[in-house]
Amino acid sequence: MGFAMIWRATILTLFPDMFPGPLGVSLAGKALASGLWALEARDIRDSATDRHRSVDDTPAGGGPGMVLRADVLAAAIDAADAGQSRPRFLMSPRGRPLTQSRVMELAAGPGPLIVCGRFEGIDERVIAARGLEEVSIGDYVLSGGEVAAMVLVDACVRLLPGVMGRQASRTEESFSEGLLEYPQYTRPQEFEGRTIPEILVSGDHAKVAAWRQAEAEALTKARRPDLWAIKTSQKSPQKRPKSTTDG
């Protein structure tokens, strides 16, 4: 009987020294050192064929900047992923937004290969030829895909078995139920005239749960109306309360 394969992230980058970076400390770093997951950062330049280790060229049609070559990047992907079947990502601001539900799917799989772009981007042909799924972590532009790749990997690693201390904390955090997380408090009881809400120190677990649910819904409605619209659209009309004070 074979042993279970650990979750493995392979990063293709022009700056492999950026890794593990933040992934080497805290929960992710401890789990990495313990062998709960694996990280491989590979230099795209190792697949260059000329003595200058060139990986880019001027964009076809003209314009500023440089573009990563399709042949060099394809060779790097083939060398890193020979014979493997797993997700292949390109971190890109034009990609689909990364969501918690997608993260959960990825954490349950074998781990991804992630291409970190630089310059003006990569040759479009290699995206199609090597089946790269473009993923975005937000509507802004970074200097390269490395930081975005760290975000994706960190989001997945924290969900791996044995990484987090309490399973319950996974299900109560932001986005797990389509809502933002409720406010958190701890000691001291009073801070600069502000006190912990009485209900949280009442010892009534049912009331605490109801308060947290209401706070999560209120925060989501106020700060992320897009998420709130999705959440409310998923409710069956038959199950909606008839109260005119609803909402």
Buried (B, 14 or more C-beta within 10 A) or exposed (E): EEEEEEBBBBBBBBBBEBBBBBBEEEBBBEBBEEEBBEBBBBBBBBBBEEEEEEBBBEBEEEEEEBBBBBBBBBBBBEEBBEEEEBBBBBBBBEBEEBEBEBBBEBBEEBBBBBBBBBBBBBBEEBBEEBEBBBBBBEEEEBEBBBBBBBBBBBBBBBBBEEBBEEEEEEEEBBBBBBBBBBEEEEEEEEEEEEEBEEEBEEEEEEEBEEBBEEBBBBBBBEEBEEBBEEBBEEEEEEEEEEEEEEE
